[in-house]
Amino acid sequence: MPSEMFIKGFRYEFSNRAFALRVMQHLAKSSEGYEQFHLWSAYLALEQFNEPRYQMAAACWGLDSPPSLWVAFKAWTVSLVPRALHSALLKVVHSATVSYVEKLKMLQSEGPSEAHSFLSYMVAQEELQVEMMERAMAGRYLEIERLVAEFIIKSAVESPAISSLSPLQKA
């Protein structure tokens, strides 16, 4: 059974993924026709791929969906950032994400051993986000979609659909 500390940390990560999905839906739509679209649309694809995996893990650990009103409000506030400031926003988010990867690695080490595959995925997808942002900040937007597609294909092959989560024990 996962510890209370693990459940608290995963609940935060689960909410973070729901927030990112909503934000990416807005950013992908609002950046159509601009080079940033390659980043935001690939990021959206990643979050859409993440969603059923996180939903299954959350259900296995007895967690409900993240608070939709709070997530929607936070996503709405980010959507107010003008496109002209997205580069500055990206730098701030990148810095925070680099630090967050370390927190996820600690969360991974606290997690139940039977969830090793999912928890490794959780860290890997966050590390991918860092790499995506670094390429975007370097102006290498066209590489991002392929990078994400390769990650999704590799992840789907290594753990098809959500089957790798089935042995998780409910909290």
C-alpha positions in Angstrom: 0.0 0.0 0.0 1.5 3.4 -1.0 2.4 5.7 1.9 0.5 8.8 2.7 3.4 10.9 1.6 3.5 9.2 -1.8 -0.3 9.6 -2.3 0.0 13.3 -1.5 2.8 13.8 -4.0 1.1 11.8 -6.7 -2.1 13.7 -6.1 -0.2 16.9 -6.8 1.4 15.4 -10.0 -2.0 14.1 -11.1 -3.5 17.6 -10.8 -0.4 19.0 -12.5 -1.0 16.8 -15.6 -4.7 17.8 -15.7 -3.6 21.5 -15.6 -1.0 21.0 -18.3 -3.6 19.3 -20.6 -5.9 22.3 -20.3 -3.2 24.8 -20.8 -1.8 23.0 -23.8 -5.2 22.8 -25.4 -5.3 26.6 -25.3 -1.7 27.2 -26.3 -1.8 24.8 -29.2 -5.0 26.5 -30.5 -3.8 30.0 -30.0 -0.4 29.4 -31.6 -1.6 28.0 -34.9 0.4 29.6 -37.7 3.4 30.4 -35.5 6.5 28.4 -34.9 5.6 27.9 -31.3 2.7 25.7 -32.5 5.2 22.8 -33.0 6.0 22.9 -29.2 2.5 23.4 -27.9 0.8 20.9 -30.2 3.5 18.2 -29.4 3.1 19.0 -25.7 -0.7 18.6 -26.1 -0.1 15.2 -27.8 2.0 14.2 -24.8 -0.6 15.3 -22.3 -3.3 13.5 -24.2 -1.2 10.3 -24.1 -0.5 10.8 -20.4 -4.1 11.3 -19.4 -5.4 7.7 -19.5 -2.2 6.4 -17.8 -2.6 8.9 -15.0 -6.3 8.3 -14.7 -5.7 4.6 -14.2 -2.9 5.1 -11.7 -5.0 7.5 -9.7 -7.9 5.1 -9.7 -5.6 2.3 -8.6 -4.6 4.4 -5.6 -8.1 5.5 -4.8 -7.8 9.1 -6.0 -10.6 10.9 -7.7 -10.2 13.2 -10.7 -8.3 16.4 -9.9 -10.4 19.3 -8.7 -11.7 20.5 -12.1 -12.7 24.0 -11.0 -9.3 24.8 -9.5 -7.5 23.3 -12.5 -9.7 25.2 -14.9 -9.1 28.5 -13.0 -5.3 28.0 -13.0 -5.4 27.1 -16.7 -7.5 30.1 -17.5 -5.0 32.5 -15.8 -2.2 31.1 -17.9 -4.3 31.5 -21.0 -4.4 35.2 -20.3 -0.7 35.5 -21.0 -0.3 37.2 -24.3 1.5 35.2 -27.0 4.2 37.9 -27.1 5.2 36.8 -23.6 5.2 33.1 -24.2 9.0 33.0 -24.6 9.4 34.5 -21.2 6.8 32.2 -19.8 8.7 29.2 -21.3 11.9 30.2 -19.5 10.1 30.4 -16.2 8.3 27.1 -16.7 11.5 25.4 -17.9 13.3 26.4 -14.7 10.5 25.2 -12.5 10.2 21.9 -14.5 13.9 21.2 -14.1 13.5 21.4 -10.3 10.2 19.4 -10.5 12.0 16.5 -12.2 14.0 16.0 -9.0 10.9 16.0 -6.9 9.3 13.4 -9.2 12.5 11.2 -8.8 12.0 11.4 -5.0 8.3 10.5 -5.4 9.3 7.6 -7.7 11.6 6.2 -5.0 8.8 6.5 -2.4 6.3 4.7 -4.6 5.2 1.1 -4.5 7.5 -1.3 -6.1 4.7 -2.9 -8.2 4.3 0.5 -9.9 7.9 0.8 -11.0 7.0 0.8 -14.7 4.5 3.6 -14.4 6.7 5.7 -12.0 9.6 5.4 -14.4 7.3 6.6 -17.1 6.1 9.5 -14.9 9.7 10.7 -14.5 10.6 10.1 -18.2 7.7 12.2 -19.5 8.7 15.1 -17.3 12.3 14.8 -18.5 10.9 14.9 -22.0 9.1 18.1 -21.2 12.5 19.7 -20.2 14.1 18.6 -23.4 11.1 19.9 -25.4 11.4 23.3 -23.8 15.2 23.4 -24.2 14.8 22.8 -27.9 12.1 25.5 -28.2 14.3 28.0 -26.4 17.1 27.1 -28.9 14.7 27.8 -31.8 14.7 24.1 -32.7 10.9 23.9 -32.9 10.7 21.5 -35.9 12.5 18.7 -33.9 10.0 18.7 -31.1 7.1 16.9 -32.8 9.3 14.1 -33.8 10.9 13.9 -30.4 7.4 13.5 -28.8 6.2 11.1 -31.4 9.2 8.8 -30.8 8.6 9.0 -27.0 5.0 8.1 -27.4 5.7 5.2 -29.7 8.4 3.9 -27.5 6.2 4.2 -24.4 3.3 2.5 -26.1 5.4 -0.4 -27.1 7.0 -0.8 -23.7 3.7 -0.6 -21.9 0.8 -0.9 -24.4 -2.2 1.2 -23.5 -2.5 1.1 -19.7 -1.9 -2.6 -19.1 1.3 -2.0 -17.2 -0.8 -0.3 -14.5 -3.1 -3.3 -13.9 -1.0 -4.9 -11.1 -1.1 -1.7 -9.0 -2.8 -2.2 -5.7 -5.6 0.1 -4.5 -4.7 2.3 -1.6 
